[in-house]
Amino acid sequence: MRRRTIRRGLAGPVALGVLALLPGVATADTKLPTYAPAQDATPVEGRASTADAPTVRPGTYTDSIGRGEERRYALDLDTKTTAYVSAVASPAPGSKVEDYTDGLTVSLQDNSGTTCGTDGDVRYRGGETAYPLAAYATRRVGSDFSECKQAGRYYVVVKRSGDATSGPDRWPLELRYMTEPQLSGPAPQEPGEGSWSSATPAAPSGGAEKRVTGGTGFNDAASVGKGRWSDRIRPGETRFYRVPVDWGQRLNVSAELPSAPQQPGVGASTFTPDAFGLTAYNPARGVVSDEAFAAYEGRQKEARLFTAPVHYGNRFGDDESVRAMSVAGWYYLEVSLNPDAAKFFKKGADVTLRVDLEGAAQAGPRYARPAADFSVSSEDRELAETGRTASEAERHGHLQTVGFTGLGVGAVLLVGLGVWTVAARRKAAAGATAVTGPAAGAPGGPGAPVPGQQPYNGRSGPQDAGQGFGQPPRGR
């Protein structure tokens, strides 16, 4: 059996930046936003035993987990589908956590207790500061792992580690179960040696700067594309962004914190370790590179990361950071600012995010059915230029549709009113000619008086009552 455990310092929805709170230093704003779970998430209650573990299907779920607790969930897999299951723990801001002790482990096991491939193990290392933490596990079809090949019942095991000195509060938990369809042909093999360079690429540069507001997590991440983006972040806060990365492309990203303004009592030599961080995740919420953290002492600083190109065959490799780059789709970026940065930025700081997509998009593998979560569409690329979240884009599109529909209906009504007005005026003119023309009033001619009825005198009166606009008078 082949098994590899991945241990990462801040590999979770807030893994992007270590949030270290030093003794005696308060955060600039205690009313920081918390992680926003998916709006369509289904509540579920995991069990300690597989005997009564609830069955989950592809989708998003919410639960909670206590210190030292294990939660189990059941799922049924066939022999053709690759499964990805992630868990995001999001303790409330200010919750007590212990570095390198408190954390989260996610594993996928068959009914004999064998772990399928790898498990994800993430721990806090942010100065005992709470932030969202994420890990994921997979059952990959077509890999060289000998276990977990059969169809049947499997179990997701989520464990929260921690000792008696950590906080007693339960952590909110979000589960995401995703499936990747089988291929309709042979699987592309692992890219050959030297097919891409592992050397650090040049830092992204150039392009007009665009404003963006990052989200609180995966579900409301702001869409960004290649270029330079600016945002505002407060000490202790984490912002999320997402980038469409297609087959054959690789991410090269940097996040820059500016120099701090002069403040009484704060010297330029004030040092804050792990003050500013950046992490990237794949569409299945798996960490795809080691977290990039930077210390800060008042001068501008950047955190940088880059990935391998997206290739289906990466899943057969030995390096987990390369294996994680085996699907196309929305990749997530997480930027965090240490709460201790309040001594530099009491009201928050401007952060610059530079995004570069290296390599031309290539044709992906042929799936037996559409794989929407693991593909990039032209609409995705367009959305990435707006900075909007998916829900914002949906609302914007709806409002545009309503607006255009309203304009269309209004135009039709105006045209119809114009046509009706012209026709009515022509009809009225014809009626007036019939009454006042040369032959009007001639015996037996147009406008001849009807016995017992007064001739029409051109003034409104009882005989006009109830007539429509532009209609000729009655009594002809």
C-alpha positions as CSV (number, residue, x, y, z in Angstrom):
1,M,0.0,0.0,0.0
2,R,1.2,3.5,-0.8
3,R,0.3,6.3,1.4
4,R,1.5,9.8,1.8
5,T,0.4,12.3,4.5
6,I,0.6,15.9,3.6
7,R,1.3,18.3,6.5
8,R,0.9,21.9,5.8
9,G,1.0,24.9,8.1
10,L,-1.9,26.9,6.9
11,A,-3.5,24.9,4.2
12,G,-7.1,25.9,4.5
13,P,-9.4,28.6,3.3
14,V,-7.3,30.8,5.4
15,A,-4.1,29.0,4.8
16,L,-3.1,31.8,2.6
17,G,-1.7,33.9,5.3
18,V,-0.6,33.0,8.8
19,L,-2.5,35.2,11.3
20,A,-0.2,35.5,14.2
21,L,-1.5,37.5,17.2
22,L,1.3,38.5,19.5
23,P,0.7,39.1,23.2
24,G,-0.5,42.5,24.1
25,V,-1.4,43.5,20.5
26,A,-5.1,43.9,19.7
27,T,-6.6,43.5,16.2
28,A,-7.5,46.7,14.5
29,D,-11.1,45.6,14.1
30,T,-12.8,42.8,16.1
31,K,-15.8,42.8,13.8
32,L,-14.1,40.8,11.0
33,P,-16.2,38.8,8.6
34,T,-16.5,35.1,9.2
35,Y,-16.3,32.3,6.6
36,A,-19.5,32.2,4.4
37,P,-20.7,28.7,3.8
38,A,-22.5,27.8,0.5
39,Q,-26.0,29.1,0.4
40,D,-27.3,25.7,-0.9
41,A,-25.4,23.6,1.7
42,T,-27.3,20.8,3.4
43,P,-27.0,20.3,7.2
44,V,-25.7,16.9,8.1
45,E,-24.5,15.3,11.4
46,G,-21.4,13.1,11.1
47,R,-21.1,10.1,13.4
48,A,-18.3,8.6,15.4
49,S,-19.0,5.1,14.0
50,T,-19.4,3.9,10.4
51,A,-22.4,1.9,11.6
52,D,-24.7,5.0,11.5
53,A,-22.6,7.4,9.4
54,P,-25.0,9.5,7.2
55,T,-24.7,9.0,3.4
56,V,-23.7,12.0,1.4
57,R,-23.9,12.6,-2.3
58,P,-22.1,15.1,-4.5
59,G,-22.7,18.6,-3.1
60,T,-22.0,20.8,-0.1
61,Y,-22.8,20.1,3.6
62,T,-22.5,21.8,6.9
63,D,-21.7,20.3,10.3
64,S,-19.6,21.1,13.3
65,I,-16.7,19.3,15.1
66,G,-15.5,19.3,18.7
67,R,-11.9,19.1,20.1
68,G,-10.5,15.6,19.6
69,E,-13.6,14.5,17.8
70,E,-13.9,12.3,14.6
71,R,-16.8,12.7,12.2
72,R,-17.6,10.0,9.7
73,Y,-19.8,10.2,6.5
74,A,-20.6,7.4,4.0
75,L,-20.6,7.6,0.2
76,D,-21.1,5.0,-2.5
77,L,-18.5,4.9,-5.3
78,D,-18.4,3.0,-8.6
79,T,-15.2,1.8,-10.3
80,K,-15.2,4.7,-12.8
81,T,-15.5,7.9,-10.8
82,T,-12.8,9.9,-9.2
83,A,-14.0,11.4,-5.9
84,Y,-12.7,14.5,-4.1
85,V,-13.9,15.4,-0.5
86,S,-12.8,18.5,1.3
87,A,-13.5,19.9,4.8
88,V,-13.2,23.5,5.8
89,A,-13.1,24.3,9.6
90,S,-13.9,27.9,10.5
91,P,-13.6,28.7,14.2
92,A,-14.9,32.1,15.2
93,P,-12.4,35.0,15.2
94,G,-10.8,35.1,18.7
95,S,-11.2,31.4,19.4
96,K,-8.2,29.9,21.2
97,V,-6.0,27.5,19.2
98,E,-2.6,26.0,19.7
99,D,0.1,26.2,17.0
100,Y,1.1,22.8,15.6
101,T,-1.4,21.0,17.8
102,D,-4.8,22.2,16.7
103,G,-5.7,21.1,13.2
104,L,-7.7,19.1,10.8
105,T,-7.2,15.8,9.0
106,V,-9.4,14.4,6.2
107,S,-9.1,10.9,4.8
108,L,-11.1,8.7,2.5
109,Q,-11.3,5.0,3.5
110,D,-12.8,1.8,2.0
111,N,-14.9,-0.5,4.1
112,S,-11.9,-2.4,5.4
113,G,-10.4,0.8,6.8
114,T,-7.7,1.2,4.1
115,T,-6.9,4.8,3.3
116,C,-7.3,5.7,-0.3
117,G,-4.1,7.2,-1.6
118,T,-3.4,10.3,0.5
119,D,-4.9,12.1,3.4
120,G,-4.8,15.8,4.1
121,D,-3.4,17.0,7.5
122,V,-3.2,20.7,8.3
123,R,-2.3,22.5,11.5
124,Y,-2.3,26.0,12.9
125,R,1.0,27.9,13.1
126,G,-0.3,31.4,13.3
127,G,0.6,32.6,16.8
128,E,-2.5,30.9,18.4
129,T,-4.8,32.8,16.1
130,A,-7.9,31.2,14.7
131,Y,-8.7,31.2,11.0
132,P,-10.4,28.9,8.5
133,L,-8.5,25.7,7.9
134,A,-9.0,23.3,4.9
135,A,-7.9,19.8,3.9
136,Y,-9.0,17.3,1.2
137,A,-8.7,13.6,0.3
138,T,-9.2,11.8,-3.0
139,R,-10.0,8.4,-4.5
140,R,-8.5,8.7,-8.0
141,V,-9.4,6.2,-10.7
142,G,-6.6,5.2,-13.0
143,S,-3.9,5.9,-10.5
144,D,-1.2,3.4,-9.6
145,F,-2.5,2.9,-6.1
146,S,-3.6,-0.7,-5.5
147,E,-6.2,0.1,-3.0
148,C,-9.7,1.5,-3.3
149,K,-10.4,0.1,-6.8
150,Q,-13.7,-1.6,-6.1
151,A,-17.2,-0.3,-6.2
152,G,-18.9,-0.1,-2.8
153,R,-19.3,1.9,0.3
154,Y,-16.5,4.3,1.4
155,Y,-16.1,6.6,4.4
156,V,-14.9,10.2,4.8
157,V,-13.2,10.6,8.2
158,V,-12.7,14.2,9.5
159,K,-10.7,14.5,12.6
160,R,-10.0,17.6,14.7
161,S,-6.8,17.4,16.6
162,G,-6.0,19.4,19.8
163,D,-5.3,19.0,23.5
164,A,-6.8,20.4,26.7
165,T,-5.1,23.7,26.3
166,S,-6.9,24.6,23.1
167,G,-10.3,26.2,22.9
168,P,-13.4,24.1,23.8
169,D,-15.8,25.6,21.3
170,R,-17.0,23.5,18.4
171,W,-15.8,24.5,15.0
172,P,-18.2,25.0,12.1
173,L,-17.4,22.5,9.3
174,E,-18.2,22.6,5.6
175,L,-17.9,19.5,3.5
176,R,-17.6,19.5,-0.3
177,Y,-18.0,16.3,-2.2
178,M,-17.1,16.5,-5.9
179,T,-16.8,13.9,-8.6
180,E,-14.8,13.8,-11.8
181,P,-16.2,11.6,-14.6
182,Q,-14.3,8.9,-16.3
183,L,-12.5,9.4,-19.6
184,S,-14.0,8.2,-22.9
185,G,-10.5,7.2,-24.1
186,P,-7.1,6.3,-22.7
187,A,-5.8,8.6,-19.9
188,P,-3.0,11.0,-20.8
189,Q,0.2,10.0,-19.1
190,E,2.4,12.0,-16.7
191,P,4.3,14.8,-18.5
192,G,7.8,13.8,-19.3
193,E,10.9,15.0,-17.4
194,G,11.8,18.5,-18.2
195,S,8.4,19.2,-19.8
196,W,8.1,22.2,-17.6
197,S,10.6,24.2,-15.5
198,S,10.5,24.1,-11.8
199,A,12.6,27.2,-11.6
200,T,11.0,30.3,-10.0
201,P,9.5,32.4,-12.8
202,A,9.8,36.1,-13.0
203,A,7.4,38.1,-10.9
204,P,4.2,39.1,-12.6
205,S,4.2,42.7,-13.7
206,G,2.5,45.3,-16.0
207,G,-1.1,45.8,-16.8
208,A,-3.6,48.5,-15.6
209,E,-4.6,48.0,-12.0
210,K,-8.3,47.0,-11.3
211,R,-10.2,47.2,-8.0
212,V,-11.6,44.1,-6.5
213,T,-13.1,43.0,-3.2
214,G,-12.1,39.6,-2.1
215,G,-14.6,37.1,-0.5
216,T,-14.6,35.4,2.9
217,G,-14.0,31.9,1.4
218,F,-14.4,29.6,-1.5
219,N,-18.1,30.3,-2.0
220,D,-17.9,34.0,-2.4
221,A,-14.4,34.4,-3.9
222,A,-14.0,37.3,-6.3
223,S,-13.2,36.3,-9.9
224,V,-9.9,37.7,-11.2
225,G,-7.8,37.1,-14.3
226,K,-4.4,37.9,-15.6
227,G,-3.3,41.3,-14.5
228,R,-2.9,43.6,-11.5
229,W,-5.6,43.8,-8.9
230,S,-5.9,46.0,-5.7
231,D,-7.9,45.4,-2.6
232,R,-8.2,46.6,1.0
233,I,-7.5,44.2,3.9
234,R,-7.7,44.6,7.6
235,P,-5.4,43.1,10.2
236,G,-6.6,39.6,11.1
237,E,-8.6,39.4,7.8
238,T,-8.4,36.9,5.0
239,R,-9.6,37.5,1.4
240,F,-10.4,34.9,-1.3
241,Y,-10.1,35.2,-5.1
242,R,-10.5,32.7,-7.9
243,V,-8.7,32.4,-11.3
244,P,-9.8,30.2,-14.3
245,V,-6.8,28.0,-15.1
246,D,-7.1,25.9,-18.2
247,W,-5.3,22.7,-19.3
248,G,-1.6,23.5,-20.0
249,Q,-1.6,26.7,-18.0
250,R,0.3,27.4,-14.7
251,L,-0.2,30.0,-12.1
252,N,2.4,32.6,-11.1
253,V,1.0,34.9,-8.4
254,S,2.3,37.5,-6.0
255,A,0.6,39.5,-3.2
256,E,2.2,42.8,-2.2
257,L,1.8,44.7,1.1
258,P,2.9,48.4,0.9
259,S,5.2,50.3,3.2
260,A,3.6,51.3,6.4
261,P,2.8,55.0,7.2
262,Q,4.8,56.7,9.9
263,Q,3.2,56.2,13.3
264,P,4.4,57.4,16.8
265,G,6.1,54.7,18.7
266,V,6.4,52.3,15.8
267,G,9.8,52.1,14.3
268,A,10.8,50.7,11.0
269,S,12.7,47.9,12.7
270,T,9.5,46.5,14.3
271,F,9.5,42.9,13.1
272,T,6.4,40.7,12.6
273,P,7.0,37.1,11.5
274,D,4.6,35.5,9.2
275,A,2.7,38.8,8.8
276,F,1.4,38.3,5.3
277,G,0.6,35.1,3.4
278,L,-0.6,33.6,0.1
279,T,-1.9,30.1,-0.7
280,A,-3.4,28.6,-3.8
281,Y,-6.0,25.8,-4.1
282,N,-7.3,23.7,-7.0
283,P,-11.0,23.4,-7.9
284,A,-11.4,20.6,-5.4
285,R,-10.1,22.8,-2.6
286,G,-6.8,21.1,-2.4
287,V,-3.6,23.1,-1.6
288,V,-1.4,23.2,-4.8
289,S,1.7,24.8,-3.5
290,D,3.5,25.4,-0.2
291,E,2.1,28.5,1.5
292,A,4.1,31.7,0.8
293,F,4.5,33.7,4.0
294,A,6.5,36.9,4.5
295,A,7.7,38.7,7.6
296,Y,7.0,42.4,7.8
297,E,8.9,45.3,9.4
298,G,7.3,48.4,7.9
299,R,8.7,48.2,4.4
300,Q,6.9,46.9,1.3
301,K,6.9,43.1,1.1
302,E,5.5,40.5,-1.3
303,A,4.5,36.8,-0.9
304,R,4.9,34.7,-4.1
305,L,4.0,31.3,-5.4
306,F,3.9,29.4,-8.6
307,T,2.5,26.0,-9.7
308,A,3.1,23.2,-12.2
309,P,1.0,23.4,-15.5
310,V,-2.4,21.7,-15.4
311,H,-2.1,18.3,-16.9
312,Y,-4.3,15.2,-16.4
313,G,-1.3,13.0,-16.0
314,N,0.0,15.0,-13.0
315,R,-2.2,12.8,-10.8
316,F,0.2,9.9,-11.4
317,G,3.2,11.8,-10.0
318,D,4.9,11.5,-6.6
319,D,4.8,15.1,-5.6
320,E,1.5,16.1,-4.1
321,S,1.8,19.7,-5.2
322,V,2.1,18.4,-8.8
323,R,-0.7,15.8,-8.4
324,A,-3.0,18.6,-7.2
325,M,-2.6,20.3,-10.6
326,S,-4.4,17.6,-12.5
327,V,-7.7,19.3,-13.3
328,A,-8.7,22.5,-15.0
329,G,-11.2,25.0,-13.6
330,W,-11.4,27.7,-11.0
331,Y,-8.3,27.9,-8.8
332,Y,-8.5,29.8,-5.5
333,L,-6.1,32.3,-4.0
334,E,-6.1,33.2,-0.3
335,V,-4.5,36.3,1.1
336,S,-4.2,36.9,4.9
337,L,-2.9,39.7,7.1
338,N,-1.6,39.0,10.6
339,P,-3.6,40.6,13.3
340,D,-0.4,42.0,14.7
341,A,-0.2,44.2,11.6
342,A,-2.6,46.6,13.4
343,K,0.5,48.3,14.8
344,F,1.3,49.3,11.2
345,F,-2.1,49.5,9.6
346,K,-4.8,50.4,12.2
347,K,-7.4,51.0,9.5
348,G,-6.3,48.4,7.1
349,A,-3.9,48.2,4.2
350,D,-4.0,48.3,0.5
351,V,-2.9,45.0,-1.0
352,T,-1.8,44.4,-4.6
353,L,-2.5,41.0,-6.2
354,R,-0.5,40.2,-9.4
355,V,-1.8,37.3,-11.4
356,D,-0.1,35.7,-14.4
357,L,-1.3,32.6,-16.4
358,E,1.7,31.2,-18.2
359,G,1.2,28.9,-21.2
360,A,-1.5,28.7,-23.8
361,A,-4.8,26.9,-23.1
362,Q,-4.8,23.4,-24.5
363,A,-7.4,20.8,-25.3
364,G,-8.2,18.8,-22.2
365,P,-8.9,15.0,-21.8
366,R,-12.1,13.6,-23.3
367,Y,-14.6,12.9,-20.5
368,A,-17.5,10.5,-20.9
369,R,-19.8,13.3,-19.7
370,P,-19.5,17.0,-19.1
371,A,-17.2,18.0,-16.2
372,A,-18.4,21.5,-15.5
373,D,-16.4,21.8,-12.2
374,F,-13.2,20.8,-14.0
375,S,-13.2,22.9,-17.2
376,V,-12.9,26.6,-18.2
377,S,-15.5,28.2,-20.4
378,S,-15.4,31.5,-22.4
379,E,-17.9,32.8,-19.8
380,D,-15.5,32.0,-17.0
381,R,-12.7,34.0,-18.8
382,E,-15.1,37.0,-19.2
383,L,-16.1,36.9,-15.6
384,A,-12.5,36.8,-14.5
385,E,-12.1,40.3,-16.0
386,T,-14.9,41.8,-13.9
387,G,-13.8,41.1,-10.3
388,R,-17.3,39.9,-9.5
389,T,-18.3,36.8,-7.5
390,A,-20.4,34.2,-9.2
391,S,-23.6,35.4,-7.4
392,E,-22.9,39.0,-8.3
393,A,-22.4,38.1,-11.9
394,E,-25.7,36.2,-11.9
395,R,-27.5,39.1,-10.3
396,H,-25.9,41.5,-12.8
397,G,-26.9,39.3,-15.7
398,H,-30.5,39.1,-14.4
399,L,-30.8,42.8,-14.0
400,Q,-29.4,43.3,-17.5
401,T,-32.0,40.9,-18.8
402,V,-34.8,42.7,-17.0
403,G,-33.5,46.0,-18.2
404,F,-33.3,45.0,-21.8
405,T,-36.7,43.3,-21.6
406,G,-38.2,46.5,-20.2
407,L,-36.6,48.6,-22.9
408,G,-37.9,46.2,-25.5
409,V,-41.4,46.3,-24.2
410,G,-41.3,50.0,-23.8
411,A,-40.1,50.4,-27.4
412,V,-42.9,48.2,-28.7
413,L,-45.5,50.2,-26.7
414,L,-44.1,53.5,-28.1
415,V,-44.2,52.2,-31.7
416,G,-47.7,50.9,-31.2
417,L,-48.9,54.1,-29.7
418,G,-47.4,56.1,-32.6
419,V,-49.0,53.9,-35.2
420,W,-52.3,54.1,-33.4
421,T,-52.1,57.9,-33.1
422,V,-51.3,58.4,-36.8
423,A,-54.2,56.1,-37.8
424,A,-56.5,57.9,-35.4
425,R,-55.5,61.3,-36.7
426,R,-56.0,60.2,-40.3
427,K,-59.4,58.8,-39.5
428,A,-60.3,62.0,-37.7
429,A,-59.2,64.1,-40.6
430,A,-61.3,62.0,-43.0
431,G,-64.3,62.5,-40.7
432,A,-63.8,66.3,-40.6
433,T,-63.6,66.5,-44.4
434,A,-66.8,64.6,-44.6
435,V,-68.6,67.1,-42.4
436,T,-67.1,70.4,-43.7
437,G,-66.3,69.7,-47.3
438,P,-68.1,71.3,-50.3
439,A,-70.8,68.7,-50.5
440,A,-71.5,68.8,-46.8
441,G,-75.2,69.3,-46.1
442,A,-76.3,68.8,-49.7
443,P,-79.5,66.8,-49.9
444,G,-78.6,63.1,-49.8
445,G,-74.9,64.0,-49.7
446,P,-72.3,63.5,-47.0
447,G,-73.3,65.2,-43.8
448,A,-76.9,65.5,-44.8
449,P,-79.0,66.0,-41.7
450,V,-81.1,63.1,-40.5
451,P,-84.7,64.0,-40.1
452,G,-85.4,65.0,-36.4
453,Q,-81.6,65.5,-35.6
454,Q,-79.7,68.7,-35.4
455,P,-76.8,69.1,-37.8
456,Y,-73.3,68.7,-36.3
457,N,-71.9,72.2,-35.5
458,G,-68.3,71.3,-34.7
459,R,-68.7,71.9,-31.0
460,S,-68.7,69.2,-28.4
461,G,-72.0,68.5,-26.8
462,P,-74.3,65.7,-25.7
463,Q,-74.2,64.2,-29.1
464,D,-70.4,63.6,-28.7
465,A,-70.6,61.9,-25.3
466,G,-68.6,58.7,-25.0
467,Q,-66.8,59.0,-28.3
468,G,-63.1,58.0,-28.5
469,F,-60.2,60.2,-29.3
470,G,-60.0,61.1,-33.0
471,Q,-63.2,59.3,-33.8
472,P,-65.6,61.0,-36.3
473,P,-68.8,62.3,-34.8
474,R,-71.8,60.1,-34.8
475,G,-75.0,61.0,-36.7
476,R,-73.6,60.8,-40.2
